Amino acid sequence: MSLIDQVEVALDSIRPYLEADGGNVSIEEITPDNVVKLKLLGSCGSCPMSIMTLKAGIEQAIKKAVPEITGVEAVNLTDIDDPNAVLPENMR
C-alpha cells in the first residue's frame, strides 16, 4: 500500500468526527521528507479550533498509523499568530 493510501486509511478513521462538525480534509501532497500537506474543507477551514484538531487529532492519527510521516500541515490553515485568526476569545 502506498504512503498516500496509508494516510487516507488513517484519515478515514477520524473523518466521521470531522464530518459531524461539518468539516473534512483532503490530502494535497506528501513531500519528499514525508510531511503530509492537507487541505481543510467545510467548517474545518474556518473553525477556530482547527489548529488543535490538526495537531491533536489528525496529526496523531496519521503518525500512529503511518510512522514514516514526519509531520502534518494544513495548506489553508490560518496561522495562530495571524492577526486575522479567529481565536475562541475573539468570538464573544
C-alpha positions in Angstrom: 0.0 0.0 0.0 1.4 3.4 -0.9 2.1 6.1 1.7 -0.8 8.2 0.4 -3.2 5.2 0.7 -1.9 4.6 4.3 -2.6 8.2 5.2 -6.1 8.0 3.6 -6.9 5.0 5.8 -5.7 6.9 8.9 -7.8 9.9 7.9 -10.9 7.6 7.3 -10.6 6.6 11.0 -11.2 10.2 12.1 -13.4 11.6 9.2 -16.7 10.8 11.0 -15.7 13.2 13.8 -14.7 15.9 11.3 -17.9 15.4 9.3 -20.0 15.5 12.4 -18.9 19.1 12.7 -19.4 19.9 9.0 -15.8 19.5 8.0 -13.4 17.2 6.3 -9.8 17.1 4.9 -8.1 16.2 1.7 -4.5 15.3 1.0 -2.8 17.9 -1.2 0.6 16.2 -1.2 3.2 14.2 0.7 6.5 16.0 0.5 9.8 14.2 -0.1 10.6 14.5 3.6 7.3 12.8 4.4 5.3 15.8 5.6 1.6 15.4 4.8 0.0 18.6 3.4 -3.7 18.7 4.0 -6.5 21.0 2.8 -9.1 21.7 5.5 -12.6 21.5 4.0 -16.0 22.8 5.1 -16.2 24.2 8.6 -12.7 22.9 9.3 -11.2 25.6 7.1 -12.7 28.4 9.3 -13.1 26.7 12.7 -11.1 28.5 15.4 -10.2 25.1 16.9 -8.8 23.6 13.7 -5.2 24.2 14.6 -5.9 22.0 17.7 -7.8 19.5 15.7 -5.0 19.3 13.2 -2.2 18.8 15.8 -4.0 16.8 18.5 -6.3 14.7 16.3 -5.3 14.5 12.7 -1.5 14.5 13.1 -1.6 12.0 16.0 -3.9 9.6 14.0 -1.7 9.8 10.9 1.6 9.4 12.8 0.3 6.5 14.8 -0.9 4.7 11.6 2.0 5.7 9.4 5.2 6.1 11.5 7.2 7.3 8.4 5.2 10.5 8.4 7.3 13.3 10.0 4.7 16.0 10.2 1.2 17.2 9.1 0.5 20.7 7.9 -2.6 22.4 6.5 -2.1 24.4 3.4 -5.1 26.7 4.1 -5.0 27.0 7.9 -4.9 30.5 9.3 -1.7 30.7 11.3 -2.4 31.1 15.0 -0.2 34.3 15.1 -2.1 35.8 12.2 -3.9 39.0 13.5 -6.9 37.9 11.4 -7.1 34.5 13.0 -10.4 33.7 14.6 -9.5 32.6 18.1 -12.0 31.4 20.7 -11.5 34.6 22.8 -12.3 36.7 19.7 -15.7 35.1 19.1 -17.5 36.6 22.0 
